[in-house]
Amino acid sequence: MKHWQTMFGNKVKELRREAGFSQEALADEAGIHRSHLGKIERGTIDITLSTMIKIARILQVKPSVLLYGIGSKA
């Protein structure tokens, strides 16, 4: 598991919860399976650009918000 994947997944989970979505609801809106979203949020898989853009649109944020701080070492 890569550090950036974990950071990205944590950001998706945080924004999903703030927006009031369950994993299942967000996954349905994005056209992906709930288990796939769970893997994204746990940072165990890479995400495609198209899926990232779909998630950002649904959460009503720019894709850059999902990526902010990912490259920094914490």
PDB file of N, CA, C, O and CB in Angstrom:
ATOM      1  N   MET A   1       0.845  -1.169   0.000  1.00  0.00           N
ATOM      2  CA  MET A   1       0.000   0.000   0.000  1.00  0.00           C
ATOM      3  C   MET A   1       0.894   1.238   0.000  1.00  0.00           C
ATOM      4  O   MET A   1       1.859   1.325   0.760  1.00  0.00           O
ATOM      5  CB  MET A   1      -0.964  -0.005   1.219  1.00  0.00           C
ATOM      6  N   LYS A   2       0.559   2.185  -0.861  1.00  0.00           N
ATOM      7  CA  LYS A   2       1.348   3.397  -0.982  1.00  0.00           C
ATOM      8  C   LYS A   2       0.773   4.488  -0.089  1.00  0.00           C
ATOM      9  O   LYS A   2      -0.438   4.577   0.113  1.00  0.00           O
ATOM     10  CB  LYS A   2       1.399   3.865  -2.442  1.00  0.00           C
ATOM     11  N   HIS A   3       1.654   5.301   0.432  1.00  0.00           N
ATOM     12  CA  HIS A   3       1.252   6.384   1.334  1.00  0.00           C
ATOM     13  C   HIS A   3       0.249   7.321   0.666  1.00  0.00           C
ATOM     14  O   HIS A   3      -0.725   7.733   1.296  1.00  0.00           O
ATOM     15  CB  HIS A   3       2.480   7.176   1.796  1.00  0.00           C
ATOM     16  N   TRP A   4       0.479   7.665  -0.611  1.00  0.00           N
ATOM     17  CA  TRP A   4      -0.418   8.600  -1.281  1.00  0.00           C
ATOM     18  C   TRP A   4      -1.807   8.007  -1.446  1.00  0.00           C
ATOM     19  O   TRP A   4      -2.797   8.737  -1.402  1.00  0.00           O
ATOM     20  CB  TRP A   4       0.146   8.995  -2.638  1.00  0.00           C
ATOM     21  N   GLN A   5      -1.896   6.693  -1.636  1.00  0.00           N
ATOM     22  CA  GLN A   5      -3.207   6.056  -1.778  1.00  0.00           C
ATOM     23  C   GLN A   5      -3.998   6.176  -0.472  1.00  0.00           C
ATOM     24  O   GLN A   5      -5.201   6.438  -0.484  1.00  0.00           O
ATOM     25  CB  GLN A   5      -3.050   4.567  -2.179  1.00  0.00           C
ATOM     26  N   THR A   6      -3.317   5.985   0.631  1.00  0.00           N
ATOM     27  CA  THR A   6      -3.964   6.103   1.936  1.00  0.00           C
ATOM     28  C   THR A   6      -4.432   7.534   2.180  1.00  0.00           C
ATOM     29  O   THR A   6      -5.547   7.751   2.655  1.00  0.00           O
ATOM     30  CB  THR A   6      -3.007   5.660   3.053  1.00  0.00           C
ATOM     31  N   MET A   7      -3.594   8.502   1.859  1.00  0.00           N
ATOM     32  CA  MET A   7      -3.965   9.904   2.032  1.00  0.00           C
ATOM     33  C   MET A   7      -5.165  10.264   1.157  1.00  0.00           C
ATOM     34  O   MET A   7      -6.085  10.949   1.604  1.00  0.00           O
ATOM     35  CB  MET A   7      -2.776  10.816   1.701  1.00  0.00           C
ATOM     36  N   PHE A   8      -5.148   9.802  -0.080  1.00  0.00           N
ATOM     37  CA  PHE A   8      -6.254  10.071  -0.992  1.00  0.00           C
ATOM     38  C   PHE A   8      -7.539   9.435  -0.468  1.00  0.00           C
ATOM     39  O   PHE A   8      -8.588  10.079  -0.438  1.00  0.00           O
ATOM     40  CB  PHE A   8      -5.932   9.547  -2.405  1.00  0.00           C
ATOM     41  N   GLY A   9      -7.457   8.196  -0.063  1.00  0.00           N
ATOM     42  CA  GLY A   9      -8.621   7.487   0.462  1.00  0.00           C
ATOM     43  C   GLY A   9      -9.203   8.161   1.689  1.00  0.00           C
ATOM     44  O   GLY A   9     -10.422   8.259   1.829  1.00  0.00           O
ATOM     45  N   ASN A  10      -8.342   8.622   2.573  1.00  0.00           N
ATOM     46  CA  ASN A  10      -8.809   9.329   3.763  1.00  0.00           C
ATOM     47  C   ASN A  10      -9.551  10.614   3.398  1.00  0.00           C
ATOM     48  O   ASN A  10     -10.548  10.966   4.028  1.00  0.00           O
ATOM     49  CB  ASN A  10      -7.632   9.650   4.680  1.00  0.00           C
ATOM     50  N   LYS A  11      -9.049  11.314   2.367  1.00  0.00           N
ATOM     51  CA  LYS A  11      -9.696  12.546   1.924  1.00  0.00           C
ATOM     52  C   LYS A  11     -11.071  12.247   1.329  1.00  0.00           C
ATOM     53  O   LYS A  11     -12.033  12.967   1.597  1.00  0.00           O
ATOM     54  CB  LYS A  11      -8.814  13.278   0.894  1.00  0.00           C
ATOM     55  N   VAL A  12     -11.167  11.194   0.528  1.00  0.00           N
ATOM     56  CA  VAL A  12     -12.459  10.815  -0.049  1.00  0.00           C
ATOM     57  C   VAL A  12     -13.451  10.478   1.061  1.00  0.00           C
ATOM     58  O   VAL A  12     -14.594  10.932   1.040  1.00  0.00           O
ATOM     59  CB  VAL A  12     -12.297   9.611  -1.012  1.00  0.00           C
ATOM     60  N   LYS A  13     -13.010   9.687   2.021  1.00  0.00           N
ATOM     61  CA  LYS A  13     -13.887   9.291   3.131  1.00  0.00           C
ATOM     62  C   LYS A  13     -14.355  10.513   3.921  1.00  0.00           C
ATOM     63  O   LYS A  13     -15.535  10.633   4.250  1.00  0.00           O
ATOM     64  CB  LYS A  13     -13.159   8.305   4.067  1.00  0.00           C
ATOM     65  N   GLU A  14     -13.429  11.410   4.220  1.00  0.00           N
ATOM     66  CA  GLU A  14     -13.754  12.618   4.979  1.00  0.00           C
ATOM     67  C   GLU A  14     -14.806  13.460   4.240  1.00  0.00           C
ATOM     68  O   GLU A  14     -15.797  13.884   4.835  1.00  0.00           O
ATOM     69  CB  GLU A  14     -12.477  13.455   5.228  1.00  0.00           C
ATOM     70  N   LEU A  15     -14.585  13.693   2.951  1.00  0.00           N
ATOM     71  CA  LEU A  15     -15.510  14.509   2.179  1.00  0.00           C
ATOM     72  C   LEU A  15     -16.849  13.808   1.973  1.00  0.00           C
ATOM     73  O   LEU A  15     -17.897  14.454   1.967  1.00  0.00           O
ATOM     74  CB  LEU A  15     -14.898  14.859   0.838  1.00  0.00           C
ATOM     75  N   ARG A  16     -16.815  12.499   1.807  1.00  0.00           N
ATOM     76  CA  ARG A  16     -18.055  11.725   1.655  1.00  0.00           C
ATOM     77  C   ARG A  16     -18.915  11.880   2.900  1.00  0.00           C
ATOM     78  O   ARG A  16     -20.116  12.137   2.809  1.00  0.00           O
ATOM     79  CB  ARG A  16     -17.746  10.226   1.396  1.00  0.00           C
ATOM     80  N   ARG A  17     -18.298  11.724   4.052  1.00  0.00           N
ATOM     81  CA  ARG A  17     -19.037  11.840   5.309  1.00  0.00           C
ATOM     82  C   ARG A  17     -19.571  13.258   5.508  1.00  0.00           C
ATOM     83  O   ARG A  17     -20.714  13.441   5.928  1.00  0.00           O
ATOM     84  CB  ARG A  17     -18.142  11.445   6.490  1.00  0.00           C
ATOM     85  N   GLU A  18     -18.747  14.256   5.207  1.00  0.00           N
ATOM     86  CA  GLU A  18     -19.186  15.652   5.332  1.00  0.00           C
ATOM     87  C   GLU A  18     -20.388  15.940   4.433  1.00  0.00           C
ATOM     88  O   GLU A  18     -21.270  16.720   4.793  1.00  0.00           O
ATOM     89  CB  GLU A  18     -18.033  16.607   4.986  1.00  0.00           C
ATOM     90  N   ALA A  19     -20.414  15.303   3.257  1.00  0.00           N
ATOM     91  CA  ALA A  19     -21.507  15.507   2.300  1.00  0.00           C
ATOM     92  C   ALA A  19     -22.741  14.674   2.647  1.00  0.00           C
ATOM     93  O   ALA A  19     -23.797  14.839   2.037  1.00  0.00           O
ATOM     94  CB  ALA A  19     -21.037  15.165   0.892  1.00  0.00           C
ATOM     95  N   GLY A  20     -22.604  13.778   3.630  1.00  0.00           N
ATOM     96  CA  GLY A  20     -23.738  12.984   4.079  1.00  0.00           C
ATOM     97  C   GLY A  20     -24.030  11.756   3.232  1.00  0.00           C
ATOM     98  O   GLY A  20     -25.147  11.240   3.248  1.00  0.00           O
ATOM     99  N   PHE A  21     -23.038  11.288   2.498  1.00  0.00           N
ATOM    100  CA  PHE A  21     -23.205  10.089   1.675  1.00  0.00           C
ATOM    101  C   PHE A  21     -22.757   8.850   2.431  1.00  0.00           C
ATOM    102  O   PHE A  21     -21.765   8.882   3.160  1.00  0.00           O
ATOM    103  CB  PHE A  21     -22.419  10.220   0.365  1.00  0.00           C
ATOM    104  N   SER A  22     -23.484   7.767   2.258  1.00  0.00           N
ATOM    105  CA  SER A  22     -22.974   6.462   2.679  1.00  0.00           C
ATOM    106  C   SER A  22     -22.036   5.988   1.572  1.00  0.00           C
ATOM    107  O   SER A  22     -22.040   6.534   0.468  1.00  0.00           O
ATOM    108  CB  SER A  22     -24.150   5.417   2.944  1.00  0.00           C
ATOM    109  N   GLN A  23     -21.238   4.977   1.872  1.00  0.00           N
ATOM    110  CA  GLN A  23     -20.384   4.408   0.825  1.00  0.00           C
ATOM    111  C   GLN A  23     -21.239   3.918  -0.337  1.00  0.00           C
ATOM    112  O   GLN A  23     -20.915   4.154  -1.501  1.00  0.00           O
ATOM    113  CB  GLN A  23     -19.524   3.249   1.387  1.00  0.00           C
ATOM    114  N   GLU A  24     -22.320   3.242  -0.015  1.00  0.00           N
ATOM    115  CA  GLU A  24     -23.176   2.681  -1.056  1.00  0.00           C
ATOM    116  C   GLU A  24     -23.786   3.771  -1.939  1.00  0.00           C
ATOM    117  O   GLU A  24     -23.826   3.625  -3.161  1.00  0.00           O
ATOM    118  CB  GLU A  24     -24.283   1.843  -0.426  1.00  0.00           C
ATOM    119  N   ALA A  25     -24.256   4.855  -1.336  1.00  0.00           N
ATOM    120  CA  ALA A  25     -24.868   5.941  -2.106  1.00  0.00           C
ATOM    121  C   ALA A  25     -23.854   6.616  -3.026  1.00  0.00           C
ATOM    122  O   ALA A  25     -24.153   6.878  -4.191  1.00  0.00           O
ATOM    123  CB  ALA A  25     -25.483   6.976  -1.165  1.00  0.00           C
ATOM    124  N   LEU A  26     -22.661   6.897  -2.512  1.00  0.00           N
ATOM    125  CA  LEU A  26     -21.633   7.528  -3.343  1.00  0.00           C
ATOM    126  C   LEU A  26     -21.208   6.590  -4.465  1.00  0.00           C
ATOM    127  O   LEU A  26     -21.062   7.013  -5.612  1.00  0.00           O
ATOM    128  CB  LEU A  26     -20.412   7.926  -2.490  1.00  0.00           C
ATOM    129  N   ALA A  27     -21.012   5.333  -4.138  1.00  0.00           N
ATOM    130  CA  ALA A  27     -20.619   4.349  -5.155  1.00  0.00           C
ATOM    131  C   ALA A  27     -21.676   4.254  -6.249  1.00  0.00           C
ATOM    132  O   ALA A  27     -21.339   4.223  -7.433  1.00  0.00           O
ATOM    133  CB  ALA A  27     -20.395   2.965  -4.514  1.00  0.00           C
ATOM    134  N   ASP A  28     -22.952   4.207  -5.866  1.00  0.00           N
ATOM    135  CA  ASP A  28     -24.035   4.152  -6.853  1.00  0.00           C
ATOM    136  C   ASP A  28     -24.007   5.366  -7.770  1.00  0.00           C
ATOM    137  O   ASP A  28     -24.119   5.233  -8.989  1.00  0.00           O
ATOM    138  CB  ASP A  28     -25.393   4.061  -6.152  1.00  0.00           C
ATOM    139  N   GLU A  29     -23.858   6.536  -7.188  1.00  0.00           N
ATOM    140  CA  GLU A  29     -23.812   7.775  -7.978  1.00  0.00           C
ATOM    141  C   GLU A  29     -22.628   7.777  -8.945  1.00  0.00           C
ATOM    142  O   GLU A  29     -22.732   8.272 -10.067  1.00  0.00           O
ATOM    143  CB  GLU A  29     -23.728   8.997  -7.049  1.00  0.00           C
ATOM    144  N   ALA A  30     -21.504   7.218  -8.498  1.00  0.00           N
ATOM    145  CA  ALA A  30     -20.288   7.198  -9.320  1.00  0.00           C
ATOM    146  C   ALA A  30     -20.261   6.042 -10.318  1.00  0.00           C
ATOM    147  O   ALA A  30     -19.398   5.993 -11.195  1.00  0.00           O
ATOM    148  CB  ALA A  30     -19.069   7.116  -8.428  1.00  0.00           C
ATOM    149  N   GLY A  31     -21.204   5.117 -10.182  1.00  0.00           N
ATOM    150  CA  GLY A  31     -21.249   3.981 -11.101  1.00  0.00           C
ATOM    151  C   GLY A  31     -20.199   2.927 -10.810  1.00  0.00           C
ATOM    152  O   GLY A  31     -19.744   2.226 -11.714  1.00  0.00           O
ATOM    153  N   ILE A  32     -19.813   2.817  -9.540  1.00  0.00           N
ATOM    154  CA  ILE A  32     -18.847   1.788  -9.141  1.00  0.00           C
ATOM    155  C   ILE A  32     -19.465   0.948  -8.025  1.00  0.00           C
ATOM    156  O   ILE A  32     -20.464   1.344  -7.426  1.00  0.00           O
ATOM    157  CB  ILE A  32     -17.492   2.430  -8.674  1.00  0.00           C
ATOM    158  N   HIS A  33     -18.882  -0.190  -7.755  1.00  0.00           N
ATOM    159  CA  HIS A  33     -19.379  -1.062  -6.697  1.00  0.00           C
ATOM    160  C   HIS A  33     -18.949  -0.514  -5.341  1.00  0.00           C
ATOM    161  O   HIS A  33     -17.879   0.082  -5.222  1.00  0.00           O
ATOM    162  CB  HIS A  33     -18.868  -2.512  -6.889  1.00  0.00           C
ATOM    163  N   ARG A  34     -19.784  -0.716  -4.312  1.00  0.00           N
ATOM    164  CA  ARG A  34     -19.467  -0.232  -2.973  1.00  0.00           C
ATOM    165  C   ARG A  34     -18.136  -0.769  -2.479  1.00  0.00           C
ATOM    166  O   ARG A  34     -17.381  -0.050  -1.825  1.00  0.00           O
ATOM    167  CB  ARG A  34     -20.565  -0.614  -2.006  1.00  0.00           C
ATOM    168  N   SER A  35     -17.841  -2.031  -2.784  1.00  0.00           N
ATOM    169  CA  SER A  35     -16.568  -2.598  -2.329  1.00  0.00           C
ATOM    170  C   SER A  35     -15.378  -1.914  -3.001  1.00  0.00           C
ATOM    171  O   SER A  35     -14.305  -1.808  -2.407  1.00  0.00           O
ATOM    172  CB  SER A  35     -16.530  -4.104  -2.608  1.00  0.00           C
ATOM    173  N   HIS A  36     -15.566  -1.453  -4.234  1.00  0.00           N
ATOM    174  CA  HIS A  36     -14.503  -0.722  -4.930  1.00  0.00           C
ATOM    175  C   HIS A  36     -14.244   0.606  -4.223  1.00  0.00           C
ATOM    176  O   HIS A  36     -13.094   0.991  -4.016  1.00  0.00           O
ATOM    177  CB  HIS A  36     -14.880  -0.481  -6.419  1.00  0.00           C
ATOM    178  N   LEU A  37     -15.321   1.306  -3.852  1.00  0.00           N
ATOM    179  CA  LEU A  37     -15.159   2.556  -3.109  1.00  0.00           C
ATOM    180  C   LEU A  37     -14.489   2.294  -1.772  1.00  0.00           C
ATOM    181  O   LEU A  37     -13.652   3.083  -1.335  1.00  0.00           O
ATOM    182  CB  LEU A  37     -16.515   3.244  -2.898  1.00  0.00           C
ATOM    183  N   GLY A  38     -14.846   1.200  -1.120  1.00  0.00           N
ATOM    184  CA  GLY A  38     -14.204   0.850   0.146  1.00  0.00           C
ATOM    185  C   GLY A  38     -12.707   0.661  -0.018  1.00  0.00           C
ATOM    186  O   GLY A  38     -11.927   1.080   0.837  1.00  0.00           O
ATOM    187  N   LYS A  39     -12.305   0.035  -1.108  1.00  0.00           N
ATOM    188  CA  LYS A  39     -10.873  -0.163  -1.371  1.00  0.00           C
ATOM    189  C   LYS A  39     -10.183   1.159  -1.649  1.00  0.00           C
ATOM    190  O   LYS A  39      -9.040   1.365  -1.240  1.00  0.00           O
ATOM    191  CB  LYS A  39     -10.668  -1.116  -2.552  1.00  0.00           C
ATOM    192  N   ILE A  40     -10.874   2.061  -2.347  1.00  0.00           N
ATOM    193  CA  ILE A  40     -10.311   3.399  -2.590  1.00  0.00           C
ATOM    194  C   ILE A  40     -10.102   4.104  -1.250  1.00  0.00           C
ATOM    195  O   ILE A  40      -9.037   4.667  -0.997  1.00  0.00           O
ATOM    196  CB  ILE A  40     -11.249   4.248  -3.519  1.00  0.00           C
ATOM    197  N   GLU A  41     -11.115   4.068  -0.406  1.00  0.00           N
ATOM    198  CA  GLU A  41     -11.029   4.759   0.885  1.00  0.00           C
ATOM    199  C   GLU A  41      -9.981   4.146   1.809  1.00  0.00           C
ATOM    200  O   GLU A  41      -9.396   4.854   2.628  1.00  0.00           O
ATOM    201  CB  GLU A  41     -12.381   4.740   1.570  1.00  0.00           C
ATOM    202  N   ARG A  42      -9.738   2.864   1.693  1.00  0.00           N
ATOM    203  CA  ARG A  42      -8.697   2.220   2.511  1.00  0.00           C
ATOM    204  C   ARG A  42      -7.312   2.368   1.890  1.00  0.00           C
ATOM    205  O   ARG A  42      -6.307   2.047   2.524  1.00  0.00           O
ATOM    206  CB  ARG A  42      -9.018   0.737   2.701  1.00  0.00           C
ATOM    207  N   GLY A  43      -7.259   2.852   0.655  1.00  0.00           N
ATOM    208  CA  GLY A  43      -5.971   3.057  -0.004  1.00  0.00           C
ATOM    209  C   GLY A  43      -5.329   1.781  -0.492  1.00  0.00           C
ATOM    210  O   GLY A  43      -4.105   1.699  -0.589  1.00  0.00           O
ATOM    211  N   THR A  44      -6.143   0.776  -0.801  1.00  0.00           N
ATOM    212  CA  THR A  44      -5.568  -0.500  -1.220  1.00  0.00           C
ATOM    213  C   THR A  44      -5.531  -0.683  -2.738  1.00  0.00           C
ATOM    214  O   THR A  44      -4.999  -1.677  -3.233  1.00  0.00           O
ATOM    215  CB  THR A  44      -6.344  -1.626  -0.603  1.00  0.00           C
ATOM    216  N   ILE A  45      -6.101   0.281  -3.479  1.00  0.00           N
ATOM    217  CA  ILE A  45      -6.051   0.197  -4.948  1.00  0.00           C
ATOM    218  C   ILE A  45      -5.783   1.573  -5.527  1.00  0.00           C
ATOM    219  O   ILE A  45      -5.980   2.593  -4.865  1.00  0.00           O
ATOM    220  CB  ILE A  45      -7.376  -0.383  -5.524  1.00  0.00           C
ATOM    221  N   ASP A  46      -5.334   1.585  -6.764  1.00  0.00           N
ATOM    222  CA  ASP A  46      -5.180   2.833  -7.506  1.00  0.00           C
ATOM    223  C   ASP A  46      -6.545   3.235  -8.047  1.00  0.00           C
ATOM    224  O   ASP A  46      -7.381   2.380  -8.340  1.00  0.00           O
ATOM    225  CB  ASP A  46      -4.136   2.686  -8.662  1.00  0.00           C
ATOM    226  N   ILE A  47      -6.760   4.514  -8.176  1.00  0.00           N
ATOM    227  CA  ILE A  47      -8.015   5.029  -8.712  1.00  0.00           C
ATOM    228  C   ILE A  47      -7.757   5.586 -10.105  1.00  0.00           C
ATOM    229  O   ILE A  47      -6.709   6.179 -10.359  1.00  0.00           O
ATOM    230  CB  ILE A  47      -8.624   6.118  -7.779  1.00  0.00           C
ATOM    231  N   THR A  48      -8.715   5.394 -11.004  1.00  0.00           N
ATOM    232  CA  THR A  48      -8.567   5.952 -12.339  1.00  0.00           C
ATOM    233  C   THR A  48      -8.935   7.429 -12.305  1.00  0.00           C
ATOM    234  O   THR A  48      -9.655   7.885 -11.417  1.00  0.00           O
ATOM    235  CB  THR A  48      -9.444   5.186 -13.364  1.00  0.00           C
ATOM    236  N   LEU A  49      -8.437   8.156 -13.271  1.00  0.00           N
ATOM    237  CA  LEU A  49      -8.733   9.579 -13.367  1.00  0.00           C
ATOM    238  C   LEU A  49     -10.239   9.795 -13.552  1.00  0.00           C
ATOM    239  O   LEU A  49     -10.813  10.698 -12.944  1.00  0.00           O
ATOM    240  CB  LEU A  49      -7.946  10.219 -14.532  1.00  0.00           C
ATOM    241  N   SER A  50     -10.868   8.984 -14.376  1.00  0.00           N
ATOM    242  CA  SER A  50     -12.305   9.165 -14.607  1.00  0.00           C
ATOM    243  C   SER A  50     -13.114   8.927 -13.333  1.00  0.00           C
ATOM    244  O   SER A  50     -14.084   9.643 -13.082  1.00  0.00           O
ATOM    245  CB  SER A  50     -12.787   8.222 -15.712  1.00  0.00           C
ATOM    246  N   THR A  51     -12.738   7.946 -12.535  1.00  0.00           N
ATOM    247  CA  THR A  51     -13.442   7.695 -11.277  1.00  0.00           C
ATOM    248  C   THR A  51     -13.208   8.829 -10.295  1.00  0.00           C
ATOM    249  O   THR A  51     -14.126   9.231  -9.580  1.00  0.00           O
ATOM    250  CB  THR A  51     -12.994   6.365 -10.662  1.00  0.00           C
ATOM    251  N   MET A  52     -11.995   9.345 -10.254  1.00  0.00           N
ATOM    252  CA  MET A  52     -11.694  10.458  -9.364  1.00  0.00           C
ATOM    253  C   MET A  52     -12.540  11.676  -9.736  1.00  0.00           C
ATOM    254  O   MET A  52     -13.066  12.356  -8.855  1.00  0.00           O
ATOM    255  CB  MET A  52     -10.192  10.805  -9.421  1.00  0.00           C
ATOM    256  N   ILE A  53     -12.674  11.952 -11.022  1.00  0.00           N
ATOM    257  CA  ILE A  53     -13.457  13.104 -11.469  1.00  0.00           C
ATOM    258  C   ILE A  53     -14.931  12.901 -11.139  1.00  0.00           C
ATOM    259  O   ILE A  53     -15.599  13.844 -10.714  1.00  0.00           O
ATOM    260  CB  ILE A  53     -13.274  13.334 -12.984  1.00  0.00           C
ATOM    261  N   LYS A  54     -15.447  11.697 -11.324  1.00  0.00           N
ATOM    262  CA  LYS A  54     -16.841  11.414 -10.969  1.00  0.00           C
ATOM    263  C   LYS A  54     -17.083  11.648  -9.483  1.00  0.00           C
ATOM    264  O   LYS A  54     -18.065  12.285  -9.103  1.00  0.00           O
ATOM    265  CB  LYS A  54     -17.209   9.971 -11.342  1.00  0.00           C
ATOM    266  N   ILE A  55     -16.192  11.134  -8.647  1.00  0.00           N
ATOM    267  CA  ILE A  55     -16.337  11.295  -7.202  1.00  0.00           C
ATOM    268  C   ILE A  55     -16.278  12.771  -6.817  1.00  0.00           C
ATOM    269  O   ILE A  55     -17.074  13.232  -5.999  1.00  0.00           O
ATOM    270  CB  ILE A  55     -15.244  10.506  -6.458  1.00  0.00           C
ATOM    271  N   ALA A  56     -15.343  13.511  -7.401  1.00  0.00           N
ATOM    272  CA  ALA A  56     -15.222  14.940  -7.103  1.00  0.00           C
ATOM    273  C   ALA A  56     -16.497  15.684  -7.483  1.00  0.00           C
ATOM    274  O   ALA A  56     -16.976  16.523  -6.721  1.00  0.00           O
ATOM    275  CB  ALA A  56     -14.018  15.543  -7.842  1.00  0.00           C
ATOM    276  N   ARG A  57     -17.043  15.385  -8.647  1.00  0.00           N
ATOM    277  CA  ARG A  57     -18.279  16.061  -9.085  1.00  0.00           C
ATOM    278  C   ARG A  57     -19.429  15.772  -8.135  1.00  0.00           C
ATOM    279  O   ARG A  57     -20.178  16.677  -7.768  1.00  0.00           O
ATOM    280  CB  ARG A  57     -18.660  15.624 -10.508  1.00  0.00           C
ATOM    281  N   ILE A  58     -19.570  14.518  -7.738  1.00  0.00           N
ATOM    282  CA  ILE A  58     -20.654  14.141  -6.835  1.00  0.00           C
ATOM    283  C   ILE A  58     -20.492  14.834  -5.486  1.00  0.00           C
ATOM    284  O   ILE A  58     -21.471  15.278  -4.887  1.00  0.00           O
ATOM    285  CB  ILE A  58     -20.698  12.615  -6.650  1.00  0.00           C
ATOM    286  N   LEU A  59     -19.257  14.924  -5.013  1.00  0.00           N
ATOM    287  CA  LEU A  59     -18.986  15.578  -3.729  1.00  0.00           C
ATOM    288  C   LEU A  59     -18.944  17.103  -3.853  1.00  0.00           C
ATOM    289  O   LEU A  59     -18.776  17.816  -2.864  1.00  0.00           O
ATOM    290  CB  LEU A  59     -17.667  15.074  -3.157  1.00  0.00           C
ATOM    291  N   GLN A  60     -19.099  17.584  -5.085  1.00  0.00           N
ATOM    292  CA  GLN A  60     -19.124  19.014  -5.383  1.00  0.00           C
ATOM    293  C   GLN A  60     -17.842  19.729  -4.964  1.00  0.00           C
ATOM    294  O   GLN A  60     -17.864  20.806  -4.370  1.00  0.00           O
ATOM    295  CB  GLN A  60     -20.305  19.657  -4.701  1.00  0.00           C
ATOM    296  N   VAL A  61     -16.722  19.082  -5.299  1.00  0.00           N
ATOM    297  CA  VAL A  61     -15.410  19.693  -5.083  1.00  0.00           C
ATOM    298  C   VAL A  61     -14.607  19.548  -6.368  1.00  0.00           C
ATOM    299  O   VAL A  61     -14.908  18.702  -7.210  1.00  0.00           O
ATOM    300  CB  VAL A  61     -14.660  19.034  -3.869  1.00  0.00           C
ATOM    301  N   LYS A  62     -13.590  20.377  -6.507  1.00  0.00           N
ATOM    302  CA  LYS A  62     -12.679  20.234  -7.637  1.00  0.00           C
ATOM    303  C   LYS A  62     -11.797  19.014  -7.396  1.00  0.00           C
ATOM    304  O   LYS A  62     -11.478  18.710  -6.247  1.00  0.00           O
ATOM    305  CB  LYS A  62     -11.814  21.521  -7.833  1.00  0.00           C
ATOM    306  N   PRO A  63     -11.397  18.308  -8.456  1.00  0.00           N
ATOM    307  CA  PRO A  63     -10.500  17.163  -8.269  1.00  0.00           C
ATOM    308  C   PRO A  63      -9.235  17.532  -7.489  1.00  0.00           C
ATOM    309  O   PRO A  63      -8.687  16.703  -6.762  1.00  0.00           O
ATOM    310  CB  PRO A  63     -10.114  16.584  -9.623  1.00  0.00           C
ATOM    311  N   SER A  64      -8.776  18.769  -7.641  1.00  0.00           N
ATOM    312  CA  SER A  64      -7.567  19.187  -6.928  1.00  0.00           C
ATOM    313  C   SER A  64      -7.746  19.123  -5.409  1.00  0.00           C
ATOM    314  O   SER A  64      -6.774  18.939  -4.676  1.00  0.00           O
ATOM    315  CB  SER A  64      -7.180  20.604  -7.343  1.00  0.00           C
ATOM    316  N   VAL A  65      -8.979  19.273  -4.939  1.00  0.00           N
ATOM    317  CA  VAL A  65      -9.241  19.175  -3.496  1.00  0.00           C
ATOM    318  C   VAL A  65      -8.935  17.754  -3.019  1.00  0.00           C
ATOM    319  O   VAL A  65      -8.418  17.567  -1.917  1.00  0.00           O
ATOM    320  CB  VAL A  65     -10.722  19.557  -3.168  1.00  0.00           C
ATOM    321  N   LEU A  66      -9.250  16.760  -3.841  1.00  0.00           N
ATOM    322  CA  LEU A  66      -8.973  15.367  -3.470  1.00  0.00           C
ATOM    323  C   LEU A  66      -7.467  15.093  -3.463  1.00  0.00           C
ATOM    324  O   LEU A  66      -6.998  14.215  -2.738  1.00  0.00           O
ATOM    325  CB  LEU A  66      -9.683  14.399  -4.442  1.00  0.00           C
ATOM    326  N   LEU A  67      -6.721  15.834  -4.260  1.00  0.00           N
ATOM    327  CA  LEU A  67      -5.282  15.596  -4.387  1.00  0.00           C
ATOM    328  C   LEU A  67      -4.424  16.475  -3.484  1.00  0.00           C
ATOM    329  O   LEU A  67      -3.230  16.221  -3.325  1.00  0.00           O
ATOM    330  CB  LEU A  67      -4.868  15.807  -5.804  1.00  0.00           C
ATOM    331  N   TYR A  68      -5.022  17.504  -2.895  1.00  0.00           N
ATOM    332  CA  TYR A  68      -4.244  18.453  -2.104  1.00  0.00           C
ATOM    333  C   TYR A  68      -3.470  17.760  -0.977  1.00  0.00           C
ATOM    334  O   TYR A  68      -4.047  17.031  -0.170  1.00  0.00           O
ATOM    335  CB  TYR A  68      -5.163  19.523  -1.522  1.00  0.00           C
ATOM    336  N   GLY A  69      -2.167  17.999  -0.936  1.00  0.00           N
ATOM    337  CA  GLY A  69      -1.314  17.473   0.118  1.00  0.00           C
ATOM    338  C   GLY A  69      -0.864  16.033  -0.068  1.00  0.00           C
ATOM    339  O   GLY A  69      -0.116  15.512   0.759  1.00  0.00           O
ATOM    340  N   ILE A  70      -1.303  15.386  -1.131  1.00  0.00           N
ATOM    341  CA  ILE A  70      -0.992  13.980  -1.344  1.00  0.00           C
ATOM    342  C   ILE A  70       0.512  13.749  -1.514  1.00  0.00           C
ATOM    343  O   ILE A  70       1.048  12.765  -1.003  1.00  0.00           O
ATOM    344  CB  ILE A  70      -1.739  13.464  -2.563  1.00  0.00           C
ATOM    345  N   GLY A  71       1.181  14.635  -2.217  1.00  0.00           N
ATOM    346  CA  GLY A  71       2.603  14.446  -2.502  1.00  0.00           C
ATOM    347  C   GLY A  71       3.526  14.775  -1.351  1.00  0.00           C
ATOM    348  O   GLY A  71       4.710  14.441  -1.393  1.00  0.00           O
ATOM    349  N   SER A  72       3.005  15.427  -0.321  1.00  0.00           N
ATOM    350  CA  SER A  72       3.862  15.800   0.794  1.00  0.00           C
ATOM    351  C   SER A  72       4.042  14.634   1.749  1.00  0.00           C
ATOM    352  O   SER A  72       3.162  13.785   1.894  1.00  0.00           O
ATOM    353  CB  SER A  72       3.286  17.002   1.532  1.00  0.00           C
ATOM    354  N   LYS A  73       5.176  14.608   2.384  1.00  0.00           N
ATOM    355  CA  LYS A  73       5.442  13.530   3.355  1.00  0.00           C
ATOM    356  C   LYS A  73       4.997  14.001   4.728  1.00  0.00           C
ATOM    357  O   LYS A  73       5.394  15.066   5.202  1.00  0.00           O
ATOM    358  CB  LYS A  73       6.964  13.128   3.371  1.00  0.00           C
ATOM    359  N   ALA A  74       4.169  13.188   5.351  1.00  0.00           N
ATOM    360  CA  ALA A  74       3.672  13.553   6.678  1.00  0.00           C
ATOM    361  C   ALA A  74       4.028  12.485   7.671  1.00  0.00           C
ATOM    362  O   ALA A  74       3.697  12.605   8.851  1.00  0.00           O
ATOM    363  CB  ALA A  74       2.161  13.776   6.662  1.00  0.00           C
TER     364      ALA A  74
END
